[in-house]
């Protein structure tokens, strides 16, 4: 930034009286004229594909110099592509050392995105459980087979019988009490991983019994539950710890990739389950149960007693969901230890961004509970979900990684997201058509620079998230366990009828701004009740709650909701809870809570009964701190200006702007903050109250020293003027 002029203008009594409702006291206004607005508070983040071509000679240094000139990013994450391996420390250390040193000289921070650990042993590899059923003949024998399925991009190398059970089946998922026999010892396995056969000889006394067989498929992929895997992350970060990386992160981190819905055919279903020896030990440690036995009990229970089935399903899904989170927490812990407490922790855990598809088996849907300072998401996930993710973290903005082949769609979304406290993590530099547009190209970089010009204005203005007064709590336990209603058993063996995302989007479109969070946040004490018994997380307080599907909630969540409604909290309840997480009866809880809810069925009509008025800003957004942010992409794209009209209380504020305008007025009509692209004049109820000589980007804030205005321009061309 070049400081062109520093001026202090003492407002005369005459002029002050004419704008008394606008500026509350006679005071000096500090005016700074600058050729470029320096960024503050939140980094401008980009993603850089590091390919073999990047590493040829000193190409990466020349490219970095070019990016410093042509792109706006203050923090660039490196990601390995096309065979580059960041675990190859011998090759990459000198590259990173030179690159980060050069970046530091250019005032750019460099972040390191880490993929999965590459090394594994057979003991510490990931496995899946595949299953089949057969029936013993009159001799008590049978032959069956299993084969790997529904895992993509990762190679299986071994199959082994895990357990076999024989029983007298008396229903879809029940057996006659007393008829269950484990017959694993009666089985002989033959063949290799792809041609695996199991020969069973259980004896004539079990003739006619049904048999359930589980095999474990070994994959060339490390388990998330082994300390060995976590140690590998520490080793790679430690190897680079002498290099001052400013960010460390995982991207879409989770289990080995499973087959997504768009690759499924017809009524094909996903019925495999993640498994490993370390996961089995974690399961025993957490619930004091045998995972191998519970894998069977997830499928079958004795007739008339499904208590153990409910527990097994809930316990397994709970442990499985938290596998990726265990590794995420370890990486964050290592990063802060090796790179300092201020290191930027990334990135997003969102994957295919759908509750009812493969996401739960890929990332565990831990979007809100990642160890981050900033919330992270990607692509076109619902804004209500982003609000929940953002508010679950301590910073007052969040990042959405985004890419698109259409530049206008790309840039327009990035600009519009600014209204809601969402910054864009741009994907990607050196993207040669793999995903979207290449950010450094001459066709793209100028447009992105314009958007980030607006982001910098907002970073100075320091607005926060949308004014979401309704908190939507999603029952993750109900999502993970469809039992006992087979009609709710979806393609991915979870409840696919709940429509969490669709409901919050419906509310949002109707003007009921809301933040969606999982029951997980109650369990980890991020979401609590304040002294007024209102839901609160990280300082964000909510006036009403929509609880979606409390079936199988944990006792702590049940108590939270009970305390809330007993204190008079406004609740819309959707769905019934027959049992809690431990299979205890919840009928009395359901009756009490439902009796105090404003309604017990989700609809917009019932949402209205919560007493929260819809958002009135159609062309912009009201933030939680009272500020209003309005954006317009066409004016930014065309270097033109357009009109704005913002009503605050009984007054209307008007003017012209380019790209973005943000205005914060207190209850007395006093201007607290103003940020505007290509500003020249502000009117209140048609009366000019603030003017500069010609249009320029400005930021006006009030701090402990008083009013301060930064004008991106010169005093000669953009001099500050006051009018009555």
C-alpha positions as CSV (number, residue, x, y, z in Angstrom):
1,X,0.0,0.0,0.0
2,X,1.3,3.5,-0.9
3,X,0.1,6.2,1.5
4,X,-0.7,9.2,-0.7
5,X,-2.2,11.5,1.8
6,X,-3.0,11.6,5.5
7,X,-5.5,14.2,6.5
8,X,-7.5,15.2,9.6
9,X,-10.6,17.3,9.0
10,X,-12.2,18.9,12.1
11,X,-15.9,19.1,11.3
12,X,-17.2,22.6,11.9
13,X,-20.2,23.2,14.1
14,X,-22.2,24.4,11.1
15,X,-21.6,21.3,9.1
16,X,-21.9,19.0,12.1
17,X,-25.3,20.3,12.9
18,X,-26.5,19.5,9.4
19,X,-25.5,15.8,9.8
20,X,-26.1,15.4,13.6
21,X,-28.1,12.2,13.2
22,X,-25.3,10.7,11.1
23,X,-22.2,11.3,13.3
24,X,-23.0,11.4,17.0
25,X,-20.3,13.7,18.4
26,X,-18.0,16.5,17.2
27,X,-14.7,14.7,16.6
28,X,-11.8,14.6,14.2
29,X,-12.2,12.3,11.3
30,X,-9.0,10.6,10.2
31,X,-8.9,10.4,6.4
32,X,-6.4,8.2,4.6
33,X,-5.9,8.2,0.9
34,X,-4.2,5.2,-0.6
35,X,-3.5,3.7,-4.0
36,X,-4.4,0.2,-2.8
37,X,-6.3,-1.1,0.2
38,X,-4.2,-3.6,2.2
39,X,-5.9,-6.8,3.2
40,X,-6.7,-7.4,6.9
41,X,-8.2,-9.9,9.3
42,X,-8.9,-12.8,6.9
43,X,-6.6,-14.1,4.1
44,X,-7.5,-14.2,0.4
45,X,-7.1,-17.9,-0.3
46,X,-6.2,-19.7,-3.5
47,X,-5.3,-23.3,-4.4
48,X,-2.3,-24.2,-6.5
49,X,-2.0,-27.5,-8.4
50,X,1.6,-28.7,-8.1
51,X,2.3,-30.9,-11.1
52,X,5.5,-32.5,-12.5
53,X,5.7,-29.6,-14.9
54,X,5.7,-27.1,-12.1
55,X,8.8,-28.7,-10.6
56,X,10.9,-28.6,-13.7
57,X,13.9,-26.4,-12.9
58,X,12.8,-23.2,-11.2
59,X,9.4,-23.0,-13.0
60,X,7.6,-22.8,-9.7
61,X,9.5,-19.7,-8.7
62,X,8.8,-17.9,-11.9
63,X,5.1,-18.9,-11.7
64,X,4.9,-17.6,-8.1
65,X,6.3,-14.3,-9.2
66,X,3.7,-14.1,-11.9
67,X,0.9,-15.1,-9.5
68,X,2.0,-12.3,-7.1
69,X,1.5,-9.8,-9.9
70,X,-1.7,-11.1,-11.5
71,X,-3.7,-12.7,-8.6
72,X,-4.9,-11.2,-5.3
73,X,-4.2,-14.2,-3.0
74,X,-2.4,-13.6,0.3
75,X,-2.5,-17.3,1.2
76,X,-2.0,-20.1,-1.4
77,X,-2.4,-23.8,-0.5
78,X,-0.3,-26.2,-2.4
79,X,-1.9,-29.5,-3.5
80,X,-0.1,-32.4,-5.2
81,X,-1.4,-33.5,-8.6
82,X,-0.6,-35.8,-11.4
83,X,1.9,-38.0,-9.5
84,X,3.6,-35.4,-7.4
85,X,4.1,-36.8,-3.9
86,X,4.5,-34.5,-0.9
87,X,5.6,-37.5,1.2
88,X,8.7,-37.6,-1.0
89,X,10.6,-35.3,1.4
90,X,13.9,-35.7,-0.3
91,X,12.5,-34.2,-3.5
92,X,10.1,-31.7,-2.1
93,X,11.9,-30.2,0.8
94,X,14.3,-28.1,-1.3
95,X,11.4,-27.1,-3.5
96,X,9.2,-26.0,-0.6
97,X,12.2,-24.2,1.1
98,X,12.8,-22.1,-2.0
99,X,9.2,-21.5,-2.8
100,X,8.2,-20.4,0.7
101,X,11.2,-18.1,1.0
102,X,10.2,-16.5,-2.3
103,X,6.6,-16.2,-1.2
104,X,7.6,-14.5,2.1
105,X,9.5,-11.9,0.1
106,X,6.3,-11.3,-1.9
107,X,4.1,-11.1,1.2
108,X,2.3,-14.3,0.3
109,X,1.7,-17.1,2.8
110,X,2.0,-20.7,1.6
111,X,-0.2,-23.5,3.0
112,X,0.5,-27.3,2.6
113,X,-2.4,-29.6,1.8
114,X,-1.7,-33.2,2.9
115,X,-3.2,-36.2,1.4
116,X,-3.6,-39.6,3.1
117,X,-0.5,-41.3,4.4
118,X,0.9,-43.7,1.7
119,X,2.6,-46.3,4.0
120,X,0.6,-49.0,5.6
121,X,1.0,-52.6,6.9
122,X,-1.4,-55.4,6.6
123,X,-2.3,-55.0,10.3
124,X,-3.0,-51.3,9.8
125,X,-4.8,-51.4,6.5
126,X,-8.4,-50.4,5.9
127,X,-10.8,-53.2,5.3
128,X,-14.5,-53.5,4.4
129,X,-17.0,-56.1,5.5
130,X,-18.9,-57.8,2.8
131,X,-21.7,-60.1,3.5
132,X,-23.7,-63.0,2.0
133,X,-26.4,-65.4,3.1
134,X,-27.1,-69.0,2.3
135,X,-29.0,-72.0,3.7
136,X,-27.5,-75.3,4.9
137,X,-28.8,-78.4,3.0
138,X,-29.9,-81.7,4.6
139,X,-26.3,-82.6,5.3
140,X,-25.7,-79.2,7.1
141,X,-23.3,-78.1,4.3
142,X,-23.3,-75.1,1.9
143,X,-21.0,-73.2,-0.4
144,X,-21.1,-69.4,-0.8
145,X,-18.8,-66.6,-2.0
146,X,-18.0,-63.0,-1.4
147,X,-16.2,-60.5,-3.6
148,X,-15.0,-56.9,-3.2
149,X,-17.5,-54.2,-4.3
150,X,-18.4,-50.5,-3.9
151,X,-14.9,-49.2,-3.3
152,X,-13.3,-47.2,-6.1
153,X,-9.7,-46.2,-6.9
154,X,-8.2,-48.4,-4.2
155,X,-7.0,-51.9,-4.8
156,X,-8.0,-54.9,-2.6
157,X,-5.2,-57.4,-2.0
158,X,-6.7,-60.0,0.3
159,X,-10.0,-61.5,1.5
160,X,-10.5,-63.4,4.7
161,X,-13.5,-64.9,6.4
162,X,-14.4,-62.9,9.5
163,X,-17.5,-64.6,11.0
164,X,-20.3,-67.0,10.1
165,X,-23.5,-67.6,12.0
166,X,-26.3,-70.2,11.6
167,X,-29.8,-69.6,13.0
168,X,-33.4,-70.4,12.4
169,X,-34.7,-67.3,10.6
170,X,-38.2,-66.3,11.5
171,X,-38.5,-62.8,9.9
172,X,-36.7,-60.4,7.7
173,X,-34.1,-59.6,10.3
174,X,-34.9,-61.9,13.3
175,X,-34.2,-65.4,14.4
176,X,-35.7,-67.9,16.8
177,X,-34.3,-67.2,20.3
178,X,-31.9,-69.9,21.3
179,X,-31.1,-71.0,17.7
180,X,-28.1,-68.9,17.1
181,X,-24.7,-70.7,16.5
182,X,-21.4,-69.2,15.5
183,X,-20.0,-71.6,12.9
184,X,-16.9,-69.8,11.8
185,X,-14.8,-72.8,12.8
186,X,-16.9,-75.0,10.4
187,X,-15.9,-73.0,7.4
188,X,-13.0,-73.4,5.0
189,X,-12.0,-70.5,2.8
190,X,-10.5,-71.0,-0.7
191,X,-9.4,-68.8,-3.5
192,X,-8.0,-65.3,-3.7
193,X,-9.4,-61.8,-3.1
194,X,-11.6,-61.8,-6.3
195,X,-12.5,-65.5,-6.4
196,X,-13.2,-66.2,-2.8
197,X,-15.2,-69.3,-1.8
198,X,-16.4,-70.5,1.6
199,X,-17.3,-74.1,2.1
200,X,-19.4,-74.8,5.2
201,X,-19.9,-78.1,7.0
202,X,-21.9,-77.4,10.2
203,X,-23.3,-80.9,10.7
204,X,-26.7,-82.4,10.2
205,X,-28.0,-81.0,13.4
206,X,-28.1,-77.6,11.8
207,X,-29.7,-78.8,8.5
208,X,-32.1,-76.2,7.1
209,X,-30.6,-73.3,9.1
210,X,-29.9,-70.0,7.5
211,X,-26.3,-68.8,7.5
212,X,-25.0,-65.3,7.5
213,X,-21.4,-64.9,6.4
214,X,-19.0,-61.9,6.7
215,X,-15.7,-61.6,4.9
216,X,-13.2,-58.8,5.4
217,X,-11.6,-57.3,2.3
218,X,-8.1,-55.8,2.8
219,X,-7.2,-52.6,0.8
220,X,-4.0,-50.8,0.1
221,X,-5.1,-47.9,2.3
222,X,-4.3,-47.0,5.9
223,X,-6.9,-47.2,8.6
224,X,-7.9,-43.9,10.2
225,X,-7.9,-45.6,13.7
226,X,-4.3,-46.7,13.9
227,X,-1.7,-44.6,15.7
228,X,0.6,-45.7,13.0
229,X,-1.4,-43.7,10.5
230,X,-1.5,-40.6,12.7
231,X,2.2,-40.8,13.3
232,X,2.8,-40.7,9.5
233,X,1.1,-37.3,9.4
234,X,3.3,-36.1,12.2
235,X,6.4,-37.4,10.4
236,X,5.7,-35.5,7.2
237,X,4.9,-32.3,8.9
238,X,8.0,-32.6,11.1
239,X,10.1,-33.1,8.0
240,X,9.0,-29.7,6.7
241,X,8.8,-27.9,10.1
242,X,11.9,-25.8,9.4
243,X,9.9,-24.2,6.5
244,X,7.5,-21.5,7.7
245,X,4.3,-22.7,6.2
246,X,1.4,-20.5,7.1
247,X,-1.3,-23.1,6.6
248,X,-1.8,-26.9,7.0
249,X,-4.8,-28.9,5.9
250,X,-6.7,-31.9,4.7
251,X,-9.0,-31.6,1.7
252,X,-12.2,-33.8,1.6
253,X,-10.4,-36.1,4.1
254,X,-12.0,-39.4,5.0
255,X,-12.2,-43.0,4.3
256,X,-11.1,-44.6,1.0
257,X,-13.5,-43.5,-1.7
258,X,-16.7,-45.5,-2.0
259,X,-18.9,-45.7,-5.0
260,X,-21.1,-42.6,-5.3
261,X,-24.7,-42.6,-6.3
262,X,-24.2,-41.4,-9.8
263,X,-22.1,-44.5,-10.4
264,X,-24.8,-46.9,-9.1
265,X,-27.2,-48.8,-11.5
266,X,-30.9,-49.1,-11.0
267,X,-31.8,-50.4,-7.6
268,X,-28.2,-51.2,-6.7
269,X,-27.5,-50.9,-2.9
270,X,-24.5,-50.2,-0.8
271,X,-24.2,-52.6,2.1
272,X,-20.5,-52.8,2.9
273,X,-19.1,-51.4,6.2
274,X,-15.7,-50.0,7.1
275,X,-13.6,-52.1,9.4
276,X,-10.0,-52.5,10.7
277,X,-8.3,-54.0,13.7
278,X,-7.6,-50.6,15.1
279,X,-11.3,-49.7,14.6
280,X,-12.2,-52.8,16.5
281,X,-10.0,-51.8,19.4
282,X,-11.5,-48.3,19.4
283,X,-15.0,-49.8,19.5
284,X,-14.1,-51.9,22.4
285,X,-12.5,-49.0,24.2
286,X,-15.5,-46.7,23.6
287,X,-18.4,-49.1,24.2
288,X,-16.8,-52.1,25.8
289,X,-18.3,-54.4,23.1
290,X,-17.0,-56.8,20.5
291,X,-17.3,-55.2,17.0
292,X,-17.3,-58.5,15.2
293,X,-20.3,-59.6,17.1
294,X,-22.1,-56.3,16.7
295,X,-21.6,-56.4,13.0
296,X,-23.9,-59.4,13.0
297,X,-26.3,-57.8,15.5
298,X,-26.7,-54.8,13.2
299,X,-28.3,-57.2,10.8
300,X,-30.2,-59.8,13.0
301,X,-31.7,-59.9,16.5
302,X,-33.7,-62.6,18.4
303,X,-37.4,-62.3,17.7
304,X,-39.1,-60.0,20.2
305,X,-35.9,-58.3,21.4
306,X,-34.2,-55.7,19.2
307,X,-32.4,-53.8,22.0
308,X,-29.0,-55.1,21.0
309,X,-29.7,-54.4,17.3
310,X,-30.5,-50.7,18.1
311,X,-27.3,-50.4,20.2
312,X,-25.1,-52.1,17.7
313,X,-26.3,-49.9,14.8
314,X,-26.0,-46.7,16.8
315,X,-22.6,-47.6,18.3
316,X,-21.1,-48.7,15.0
317,X,-22.2,-45.6,13.1
318,X,-21.0,-43.4,15.9
319,X,-17.5,-44.8,15.9
320,X,-17.4,-45.0,12.1
321,X,-18.5,-41.4,11.7
322,X,-15.7,-40.2,14.0
323,X,-12.9,-42.0,12.2
324,X,-12.0,-39.1,9.9
325,X,-12.4,-36.7,12.8
326,X,-9.8,-38.5,14.8
327,X,-7.3,-38.0,12.1
328,X,-8.3,-34.3,11.6
329,X,-7.8,-33.6,15.2
330,X,-4.4,-35.2,15.2
331,X,-3.3,-33.2,12.1
332,X,-4.5,-29.9,13.7
333,X,-2.7,-30.8,16.9
334,X,0.5,-31.5,15.0
335,X,0.2,-28.4,12.9
336,X,-0.1,-26.0,15.9
337,X,2.7,-27.8,17.7
338,X,5.1,-27.5,14.7
339,X,4.0,-24.3,13.0
340,X,2.5,-22.2,15.8
341,X,-0.9,-21.6,17.2
342,X,-1.7,-19.0,14.5
343,X,-1.3,-21.5,11.6
344,X,-4.3,-21.5,9.2
345,X,-6.1,-24.9,9.6
346,X,-7.9,-26.2,6.5
347,X,-9.6,-27.3,4.6
348,X,-13.2,-28.6,3.9
349,X,-14.6,-32.0,4.9
350,X,-17.6,-31.6,2.7
351,X,-17.5,-34.1,-0.2
352,X,-20.6,-34.7,-2.3
353,X,-22.6,-32.5,0.1
354,X,-25.6,-34.7,0.5
355,X,-26.9,-36.3,3.7
356,X,-28.5,-39.3,2.2
357,X,-25.9,-40.5,-0.3
358,X,-22.3,-41.7,0.1
359,X,-21.1,-38.8,2.3
360,X,-21.5,-40.5,5.6
361,X,-19.3,-43.4,4.4
362,X,-16.7,-41.0,3.0
363,X,-16.2,-38.2,5.5
364,X,-18.6,-39.1,8.4
365,X,-20.4,-35.8,7.8
366,X,-18.2,-34.0,10.3
367,X,-18.5,-30.7,8.6
368,X,-19.2,-28.7,11.8
369,X,-16.9,-30.4,14.2
370,X,-13.5,-30.2,12.4
371,X,-10.7,-28.6,14.4
372,X,-10.7,-25.3,12.6
373,X,-10.7,-21.6,13.4
374,X,-12.6,-20.9,10.2
375,X,-15.5,-23.0,9.0
376,X,-15.0,-24.7,5.6
377,X,-17.3,-26.0,2.9
378,X,-17.2,-26.4,-0.9
379,X,-19.2,-26.0,-4.1
380,X,-22.9,-25.4,-3.9
381,X,-23.8,-26.6,-0.5
382,X,-26.9,-25.0,1.1
383,X,-26.2,-21.5,2.7
384,X,-28.1,-22.6,5.8
385,X,-25.6,-25.4,6.3
386,X,-22.7,-23.0,5.7
387,X,-24.1,-20.7,8.4
388,X,-24.1,-23.6,10.8
389,X,-20.6,-24.6,9.9
390,X,-19.3,-21.0,10.2
391,X,-21.0,-20.3,13.5
392,X,-19.6,-23.6,14.9
393,X,-16.1,-22.1,14.6
394,X,-14.6,-19.0,16.3
395,X,-13.9,-16.8,13.3
396,X,-16.7,-14.5,12.0
397,X,-16.3,-15.6,8.4
398,X,-15.9,-19.0,6.7
399,X,-14.4,-20.3,3.4
400,X,-16.1,-22.1,0.6
401,X,-13.8,-23.8,-1.9
402,X,-15.3,-23.2,-5.3
403,X,-14.6,-23.7,-9.0
404,X,-16.6,-23.5,-12.2
405,X,-15.9,-23.6,-15.9
406,X,-18.1,-20.6,-16.5
407,X,-16.3,-17.5,-15.2
408,X,-19.5,-15.5,-14.7
409,X,-21.1,-18.2,-12.6
410,X,-17.8,-18.6,-10.7
411,X,-17.3,-14.9,-9.9
412,X,-20.9,-14.1,-9.3
413,X,-21.3,-16.8,-6.6
414,X,-18.0,-15.7,-4.9
415,X,-19.3,-12.1,-4.8
416,X,-22.8,-13.0,-3.6
417,X,-21.4,-15.2,-0.9
418,X,-19.8,-12.2,0.7
419,X,-23.2,-11.1,1.8
420,X,-23.4,-14.0,4.2
421,X,-19.9,-13.9,5.7
422,X,-18.6,-16.4,3.2
423,X,-15.2,-16.0,1.6
424,X,-14.2,-18.1,-1.4
425,X,-11.2,-20.4,-1.4
426,X,-10.4,-20.3,-5.1
427,X,-9.8,-23.5,-7.0
428,X,-7.4,-23.5,-8.7
429,X,-4.2,-22.0,-10.0
430,X,-2.7,-24.3,-12.7
431,X,-6.0,-26.0,-13.3
432,X,-5.6,-27.0,-17.0
433,X,-9.3,-27.8,-17.5
434,X,-9.5,-30.6,-15.0
435,X,-12.2,-29.0,-12.8
436,X,-12.8,-25.3,-13.7
437,X,-10.9,-22.4,-15.0
438,X,-7.2,-21.7,-14.4
439,X,-7.1,-18.8,-12.0
440,X,-3.9,-17.3,-13.2
441,X,-5.1,-17.0,-16.9
442,X,-5.5,-13.5,-18.3
443,X,-9.2,-14.2,-19.0
444,X,-9.9,-15.1,-15.3
445,X,-7.5,-13.3,-13.0
446,X,-8.8,-9.7,-13.5
447,X,-12.3,-10.8,-12.7
448,X,-11.3,-12.6,-9.5
449,X,-9.2,-9.7,-8.5
450,X,-12.4,-7.5,-8.7
451,X,-14.3,-9.8,-6.4
452,X,-11.5,-10.0,-3.9
453,X,-11.3,-6.2,-4.0
454,X,-14.8,-6.3,-2.5
455,X,-13.7,-9.0,0.0
456,X,-10.9,-6.7,1.2
457,X,-13.4,-3.9,1.8
458,X,-15.6,-6.2,3.8
459,X,-12.6,-7.5,5.8
460,X,-12.0,-3.9,6.9
461,X,-15.7,-3.4,7.5
462,X,-15.7,-6.7,9.5
463,X,-19.3,-7.9,9.0
464,X,-20.3,-11.3,10.2
465,X,-22.8,-14.0,9.2
466,X,-26.4,-13.7,8.2
467,X,-28.9,-12.8,10.9
468,X,-30.1,-16.3,11.5
469,X,-32.4,-16.3,14.4
470,X,-33.7,-19.9,13.8
471,X,-31.4,-22.8,14.7
472,X,-32.2,-26.1,12.9
473,X,-30.8,-29.1,14.7
474,X,-30.5,-32.3,12.6
475,X,-30.8,-35.6,14.3
476,X,-27.6,-37.3,13.1
477,X,-28.4,-40.5,15.0
478,X,-31.7,-40.8,13.1
479,X,-29.9,-40.2,9.8
480,X,-27.4,-43.0,10.6
481,X,-30.0,-45.6,11.7
482,X,-33.2,-46.2,9.7
483,X,-34.3,-49.2,11.9
484,X,-37.0,-50.4,12.4
485,X,-38.7,-48.9,9.3
486,X,-37.4,-50.7,6.2
487,X,-39.2,-48.2,4.1
488,X,-36.6,-45.6,5.2
489,X,-33.6,-47.8,4.4
490,X,-31.9,-46.0,1.6
491,X,-29.4,-47.0,-1.0
492,X,-26.5,-46.3,1.4
493,X,-28.0,-48.2,4.4
494,X,-29.0,-45.0,6.2
495,X,-32.3,-43.1,6.5
496,X,-32.8,-41.3,3.2
497,X,-36.2,-39.8,4.0
498,X,-35.3,-37.0,6.3
499,X,-34.5,-34.2,3.8
500,X,-32.5,-32.0,6.1
501,X,-31.0,-30.0,3.3
502,X,-34.2,-29.6,1.4
503,X,-36.0,-28.3,4.5
504,X,-33.5,-25.6,5.4
505,X,-33.4,-24.5,1.8
506,X,-37.2,-24.2,1.7
507,X,-37.0,-22.1,4.9
508,X,-34.2,-19.9,3.4
509,X,-36.1,-19.2,0.2
510,X,-39.1,-18.2,2.2
511,X,-37.0,-15.7,4.1
512,X,-36.5,-17.7,7.3
513,X,-32.8,-17.4,7.5
514,X,-31.5,-20.3,9.6
515,X,-28.4,-22.2,10.6
516,X,-28.3,-26.0,10.3
517,X,-26.2,-27.9,12.9
518,X,-26.0,-31.5,13.9
519,X,-26.8,-33.0,17.4
520,X,-23.1,-33.5,17.6
521,X,-22.5,-29.9,18.6
522,X,-24.6,-30.4,21.8
523,X,-22.6,-33.5,22.7
524,X,-19.3,-31.7,22.3
525,X,-20.5,-28.5,24.2
526,X,-20.2,-26.1,21.2
527,X,-23.9,-25.6,21.3
528,X,-25.2,-24.8,24.8
529,X,-28.0,-22.9,26.5
530,X,-27.1,-19.4,27.8
531,X,-28.3,-17.9,31.0
532,X,-31.6,-17.1,29.4
533,X,-31.9,-20.7,28.2
534,X,-31.4,-19.6,24.6
535,X,-29.3,-21.8,22.3
536,X,-25.8,-20.3,21.8
537,X,-22.6,-21.2,20.1
538,X,-19.5,-19.1,19.9
539,X,-21.5,-16.0,20.8
540,X,-24.3,-16.6,18.3
541,X,-27.7,-16.6,20.0
542,X,-30.9,-18.0,18.5
543,X,-34.5,-17.2,19.2
544,X,-36.1,-20.4,18.0
545,X,-35.3,-24.0,17.3
546,X,-36.4,-26.5,14.7
547,X,-35.5,-30.0,15.8
548,X,-35.5,-32.5,12.9
549,X,-35.9,-36.2,13.8
550,X,-34.8,-36.9,17.4
551,X,-35.0,-40.7,17.1
552,X,-32.0,-42.2,18.9
553,X,-30.7,-38.9,20.3
554,X,-28.2,-39.2,23.1
555,X,-29.2,-38.4,26.7
556,X,-27.3,-35.1,26.7
557,X,-29.2,-33.9,23.6
558,X,-32.5,-35.0,25.1
559,X,-31.8,-33.0,28.3
560,X,-30.8,-30.0,26.2
561,X,-34.1,-29.9,24.4
562,X,-36.1,-30.6,27.5
563,X,-34.5,-27.7,29.4
564,X,-35.0,-25.5,26.4
565,X,-38.8,-26.1,26.1
566,X,-39.3,-26.1,29.9
567,X,-37.8,-22.6,30.0
568,X,-40.3,-21.4,27.4
569,X,-38.2,-21.9,24.3
570,X,-39.9,-21.9,20.9
571,X,-39.6,-25.3,19.3
572,X,-40.9,-26.8,16.1
573,X,-40.5,-30.6,16.4
574,X,-40.4,-32.9,13.3
575,X,-40.4,-36.6,13.9
576,X,-40.9,-38.9,16.8
577,X,-38.3,-40.5,19.2
578,X,-39.3,-43.9,20.4
579,X,-35.8,-44.8,21.8
580,X,-32.6,-43.0,22.7
581,X,-29.1,-43.8,21.6
582,X,-28.9,-46.6,24.1
583,X,-32.3,-48.1,23.2
584,X,-34.0,-46.6,26.3
585,X,-37.6,-45.7,26.0
586,X,-38.2,-42.0,25.1
587,X,-42.0,-42.0,24.9
588,X,-42.4,-39.8,28.0
589,X,-39.8,-37.4,26.7
590,X,-41.5,-37.3,23.3
591,X,-44.9,-36.6,24.9
592,X,-43.5,-33.8,27.1
593,X,-41.5,-32.0,24.4
594,X,-44.2,-32.4,21.8
595,X,-46.7,-30.9,24.2
596,X,-44.7,-27.8,24.5
597,X,-43.7,-27.4,20.9
598,X,-45.4,-24.8,18.7
599,X,-46.0,-27.6,16.2
600,X,-45.0,-31.2,15.6
601,X,-44.8,-31.3,11.8
602,X,-42.4,-29.4,9.5
603,X,-44.0,-26.9,7.1
604,X,-43.5,-23.2,6.4
605,X,-46.9,-22.5,8.1
606,X,-45.6,-24.1,11.2
607,X,-42.2,-22.4,10.9
608,X,-44.2,-19.1,11.0
609,X,-45.5,-20.1,14.4
610,X,-42.1,-19.7,15.9
611,X,-42.7,-16.0,15.7
612,X,-39.6,-15.1,13.7
613,X,-40.3,-12.6,10.9
614,X,-38.9,-13.5,7.4
615,X,-35.8,-11.5,6.2
616,X,-36.9,-8.3,4.5
617,X,-33.8,-7.8,2.4
618,X,-34.5,-9.3,-1.0
619,X,-31.5,-7.7,-2.8
620,X,-29.0,-8.2,0.0
621,X,-28.6,-9.6,3.5
622,X,-28.9,-8.3,7.0
623,X,-26.0,-9.6,9.1
624,X,-26.2,-10.9,12.7
625,X,-24.4,-7.7,13.9
626,X,-27.1,-5.5,12.3
627,X,-25.1,-4.4,9.2
628,X,-26.6,-4.8,5.7
629,X,-24.6,-6.0,2.8
630,X,-25.7,-5.8,-0.9
631,X,-23.8,-7.1,-3.9
632,X,-24.2,-6.7,-7.7
633,X,-22.1,-8.7,-10.1
634,X,-22.9,-6.9,-13.3
635,X,-21.7,-3.5,-12.1
636,X,-18.4,-5.1,-11.0
637,X,-18.0,-7.0,-14.3
638,X,-18.8,-4.0,-16.5
639,X,-16.9,-1.4,-14.4
640,X,-20.2,0.5,-14.0
641,X,-22.3,1.6,-11.0
642,X,-25.8,0.8,-10.0
643,X,-28.2,2.2,-7.4
644,X,-28.8,0.9,-3.9
645,X,-31.6,1.6,-1.5
646,X,-31.3,0.3,2.1
647,X,-34.0,0.8,4.7
648,X,-32.8,0.9,8.3
649,X,-35.5,1.6,10.8
650,X,-37.5,4.6,9.6
651,X,-34.9,5.9,7.2
652,X,-33.8,5.0,3.7
653,X,-30.2,5.3,2.6
654,X,-29.5,5.5,-1.1
655,X,-26.6,6.1,-3.5
656,X,-24.6,4.4,-6.2
657,X,-22.1,1.6,-5.9
658,X,-20.0,-0.9,-7.8
659,X,-19.9,-4.6,-6.7
660,X,-20.7,-4.2,-3.0
661,X,-22.0,-1.8,-0.4
662,X,-22.1,-2.5,3.3
663,X,-23.8,-0.2,5.8
664,X,-24.2,-0.3,9.6
665,X,-26.5,2.2,11.3
666,X,-27.3,2.1,15.0
667,X,-30.7,2.6,16.6
668,X,-30.2,6.4,16.8
669,X,-29.4,6.7,13.1
670,X,-25.7,7.1,13.6
671,X,-23.4,5.6,10.9
672,X,-21.1,3.1,12.6
673,X,-19.5,1.6,9.5
674,X,-19.7,2.0,5.7
675,X,-17.9,0.1,2.9
676,X,-18.6,0.7,-0.7
677,X,-17.2,0.0,-4.1
678,X,-16.9,3.2,-6.3
679,X,-18.6,5.4,-3.8
680,X,-19.3,9.1,-4.3
681,X,-22.3,10.1,-2.2
682,X,-24.6,8.8,0.5
683,X,-28.2,10.1,0.9
684,X,-30.5,9.7,3.9
685,X,-34.2,10.1,3.0
686,X,-33.0,12.0,-0.1
687,X,-30.6,14.4,1.7
688,X,-26.9,14.2,1.0
689,X,-25.0,13.4,4.1
690,X,-21.6,12.2,2.8
691,X,-19.8,12.9,-0.4
692,X,-16.4,12.6,-2.0
693,X,-15.2,14.5,-5.2
694,X,-15.3,11.4,-7.5
695,X,-16.1,7.7,-7.2
696,X,-13.6,5.6,-5.2
697,X,-13.7,2.5,-3.0
698,X,-14.1,3.6,0.6
699,X,-14.2,2.2,4.1
700,X,-15.5,4.2,7.1
701,X,-15.3,2.7,10.5
702,X,-15.5,3.9,14.1
703,X,-12.8,2.8,16.5
704,X,-11.5,3.9,19.9
705,X,-9.9,6.9,18.3
706,X,-13.1,8.0,16.5
707,X,-14.1,8.0,12.9
708,X,-11.6,6.8,10.3
709,X,-12.2,6.8,6.5
710,X,-9.9,5.1,4.0
711,X,-10.3,6.2,0.4
712,X,-8.7,4.2,-2.3
713,X,-7.6,7.1,-4.4
714,X,-6.0,10.5,-4.2
715,X,-6.9,13.6,-2.2
716,X,-6.8,15.6,-5.4
717,X,-9.2,13.4,-7.2
718,X,-11.3,11.9,-4.4
719,X,-11.3,14.6,-1.7
720,X,-13.8,14.2,1.1
721,X,-16.7,16.7,1.0
722,X,-19.6,17.1,3.4
723,X,-23.1,18.5,2.3
724,X,-26.1,19.4,4.2
